[in-house]
Each structure stands twice: as structure tokens, then as C-alpha cells.
Amino acid sequence: MSQITSISQASMPLTVDTAKLHLNVEHDLDNEYIEVLLKGSVKAAQQYCWRYFTETDIEIKFYAQDCIEFPYPVNSISTAKFIDDESNETNLVVGTHYEVITENDVSILKKLEDWPSSTIKRLEFTFKTGTTPDEDVIIAILLMITHNYENRINTVSKMPTAAQRLLDPHRRIQFR
């Protein structure tokens, strides 16, 4: 069992100015609204694809597991802690205690010889994930922004089909 305790994104893959250029909006009256649409469209694309399109820090806790599979591909790990059943903490070092193997967008923790021998209670990691979005992801996000900007009244709005088709090749399928 795992629990994500915090997520923080560094930046958006697009700017409000880029979205305004795509929308042919020359005034600043809708800047805040366009920013909300931008954030919502990026979030929708990330949820649909099951990946982050900006560098993102994630804090996660794993509870007493032998096989550790991260929910997102791992770019790097900044902190790793082993907490035993007596609540003693050990800072884990990559290359000494563990290594992370990523294949086909799946990252798995491999324990090495110097892995602590005491009974595990919890593992805590802070890791970076995220990919630079391709042009088709950017276009899909812009299509979602345009759709929602032009259809303000329709509050129950689905992702435009064209945006879905552009995002489909980037989608990670999770079987659990």
C-alpha cells in the first residue's frame, strides 16, 4: 500500500500568452480566466495520460512492501528514508541501499546488499517525475483551452475528441 503525501509542480508547459495567441485574444481582461483554463487543461491531460508534463516533486510513503513500484516514472530521487518497526529512521543511499529501474514508463525499486535488515514499517521517498510534452500534447491542451473558452455556458464538458486522439499515444495504461 502507498500514500502520496504531496505533489508540487514547477511550472506549466504553456504560458497564458501562448494560450491567448492561440485563442486570438488581444486584451488582458480574460487573463485570469485563461490561466484557470490552462491549469485545468494541463491537469486533464495529465490525468488522462497518467503522467506529468512538467517537472514535478512527489512525496510518497510505502507501507511494509517487498516490491516497490512507483506510481509514475522516476527521473530522480532526492530523499529516501527507511523507518523500521521501532520508528528508527535510516537515510537510504542510491547505489548502496537501492537502485531504481525504469522500463516502459514503470519504475521499480531494487534492494541492494546493504539494504537495512530490520523489519520495515514504512519507506518515504521524494522523487522527481515529468516529461517535456511533445507538440501533439501542447496542441491537445490548446484544443481543450479553446473548447472551454468558447463554450463557457456548457458546464458539463467532455474533452474534445481531437484532443483525446492526440493524447492517446502518450497514455500510460495501468492494470491493477
C-alpha positions as CSV (number, residue, x, y, z in Angstrom):
1,M,0.0,0.0,0.0
2,S,1.2,3.5,-0.8
3,Q,0.1,7.0,0.0
4,I,1.1,10.2,-1.9
5,T,1.5,12.9,0.7
6,S,2.4,15.9,-1.5
7,I,2.7,17.0,-5.1
8,S,4.3,20.2,-6.3
9,Q,4.7,21.3,-10.0
10,A,7.5,23.6,-11.0
11,S,5.7,25.3,-13.9
12,M,3.2,24.9,-16.7
13,P,4.2,23.6,-20.1
14,L,2.4,26.6,-21.7
15,T,2.1,30.3,-20.8
16,V,-1.1,32.4,-20.7
17,D,0.4,34.4,-23.6
18,T,0.7,31.3,-25.8
19,A,-2.9,30.4,-25.0
20,K,-4.1,33.9,-25.8
21,L,-2.2,33.8,-29.1
22,H,-3.9,30.5,-30.0
23,L,-7.3,32.0,-28.9
24,N,-6.7,35.2,-30.9
25,V,-7.3,37.2,-27.7
26,E,-5.5,40.6,-27.7
27,H,-6.9,42.1,-24.5
28,D,-5.9,41.3,-20.9
29,L,-9.5,41.2,-19.5
30,D,-9.6,37.4,-19.6
31,N,-6.1,36.6,-18.4
32,E,-7.1,35.1,-15.1
33,Y,-9.9,33.0,-16.8
34,I,-7.4,31.8,-19.4
35,E,-4.9,30.9,-16.7
36,V,-7.6,28.8,-14.9
37,L,-8.4,27.1,-18.3
38,L,-4.7,26.5,-18.8
39,K,-4.2,24.8,-15.4
40,G,-7.4,22.8,-15.8
41,S,-6.5,21.6,-19.3
42,V,-3.0,20.6,-18.3
43,K,-4.4,18.7,-15.3
44,A,-7.0,17.0,-17.5
45,A,-4.2,15.9,-20.0
46,Q,-2.0,14.7,-17.1
47,Q,-4.9,12.7,-15.6
48,Y,-5.9,11.2,-19.0
49,C,-2.4,10.2,-19.8
50,W,-1.4,9.2,-16.2
51,R,1.8,11.2,-16.4
52,Y,3.1,14.7,-15.6
53,F,4.1,17.1,-18.4
54,T,6.2,19.3,-16.2
55,E,8.9,18.6,-13.6
56,T,7.0,17.5,-10.5
57,D,8.1,16.7,-7.0
58,I,6.1,13.9,-5.3
59,E,6.4,12.7,-1.7
60,I,5.2,9.2,-1.2
61,K,5.0,6.6,1.7
62,F,5.1,2.9,1.1
63,Y,4.0,0.6,4.0
64,A,5.7,-2.8,4.5
65,Q,6.1,-4.0,1.0
66,D,8.7,-6.2,-0.7
67,C,8.2,-5.0,-4.3
68,I,8.1,-1.2,-4.6
69,E,6.6,0.2,-7.8
70,F,6.3,3.9,-8.1
71,P,3.0,5.3,-9.4
72,Y,4.9,7.5,-12.0
73,P,8.2,7.1,-13.8
74,V,11.1,8.3,-11.6
75,N,13.5,10.9,-13.0
76,S,15.5,11.2,-9.8
77,I,15.1,10.6,-6.0
78,S,16.0,13.5,-3.7
79,T,15.2,11.8,-0.3
80,A,14.7,8.1,0.7
81,K,14.1,7.0,4.3
82,F,13.6,3.6,5.8
83,I,11.6,3.6,9.0
84,D,11.6,0.3,11.0
85,D,9.0,-1.1,13.3
86,E,10.6,0.7,16.3
87,S,10.4,4.1,14.4
88,N,14.1,4.3,13.8
89,E,15.0,6.2,10.6
90,T,17.7,5.3,8.2
91,N,18.5,7.5,5.2
92,L,18.9,5.3,2.1
93,V,21.6,6.0,-0.5
94,V,21.1,5.2,-4.1
95,G,23.8,2.7,-5.3
96,T,24.4,1.5,-1.8
97,H,20.9,0.5,-0.5
98,Y,18.8,0.6,-3.6
99,E,18.6,1.4,-7.3
100,V,15.6,2.4,-9.4
101,I,15.0,0.5,-12.6
102,T,12.7,2.2,-15.2
103,E,11.4,0.4,-18.2
104,N,8.4,1.2,-20.3
105,D,7.4,4.1,-18.0
106,V,7.4,1.8,-14.9
107,S,9.9,2.5,-12.1
108,I,10.7,-0.3,-9.6
109,L,12.9,-0.1,-6.6
110,K,15.5,-2.8,-6.4
111,K,17.0,-3.5,-3.0
112,L,20.8,-4.0,-2.9
113,E,23.0,-5.9,-0.5
114,D,23.3,-3.1,2.1
115,W,19.5,-2.8,2.5
116,P,18.7,-2.4,6.2
117,S,18.0,-5.8,7.8
118,S,15.4,-4.7,10.4
119,T,11.7,-5.1,9.9
120,I,10.2,-2.4,7.6
121,K,7.4,-0.2,8.8
122,R,7.4,2.5,6.2
123,L,9.5,3.8,3.3
124,E,9.4,7.5,2.4
125,F,10.6,9.0,-0.9
126,T,10.6,12.4,-2.6
127,F,11.1,11.9,-6.3
128,K,11.0,13.9,-9.5
129,T,8.8,12.9,-12.4
130,G,7.7,14.5,-15.5
131,T,8.4,14.7,-19.2
132,T,8.7,17.5,-21.7
133,P,5.4,17.4,-23.7
134,D,5.6,16.8,-27.4
135,E,3.9,19.1,-29.9
136,D,0.8,17.0,-30.1
137,V,0.3,17.2,-26.3
138,I,0.7,21.0,-26.5
139,I,-1.9,21.1,-29.3
140,A,-4.3,18.9,-27.3
141,I,-4.0,21.3,-24.3
142,L,-4.6,24.3,-26.6
143,L,-7.7,22.5,-28.1
144,M,-9.1,21.9,-24.6
145,I,-8.5,25.6,-23.7
146,T,-10.2,26.7,-26.9
147,H,-13.2,24.4,-26.4
148,N,-13.7,25.6,-22.8
149,Y,-13.2,29.3,-23.7
150,E,-15.7,29.1,-26.5
151,N,-18.3,27.0,-24.5
152,R,-18.4,28.9,-21.2
153,I,-22.1,28.1,-20.7
154,N,-21.8,24.3,-21.1
155,T,-20.5,23.3,-17.6
156,V,-20.6,19.6,-18.3
157,S,-17.9,19.5,-21.0
158,K,-16.0,16.5,-22.2
159,M,-12.5,16.5,-23.5
160,P,-12.7,17.3,-27.3
161,T,-12.3,14.1,-29.4
162,A,-9.4,15.6,-31.3
163,A,-7.5,16.3,-28.0
164,Q,-8.1,12.7,-26.9
165,R,-6.8,11.3,-30.2
166,L,-3.6,13.5,-29.8
167,L,-3.1,12.3,-26.2
168,D,-3.8,8.6,-26.8
169,P,-0.2,7.7,-27.8
170,H,1.1,9.3,-24.6
171,R,-1.3,7.5,-22.3
172,R,0.0,5.1,-19.7
173,I,-2.3,2.2,-19.2
174,Q,-2.5,1.0,-15.6
175,F,-3.6,-2.6,-14.8
176,R,-4.2,-3.1,-11.1
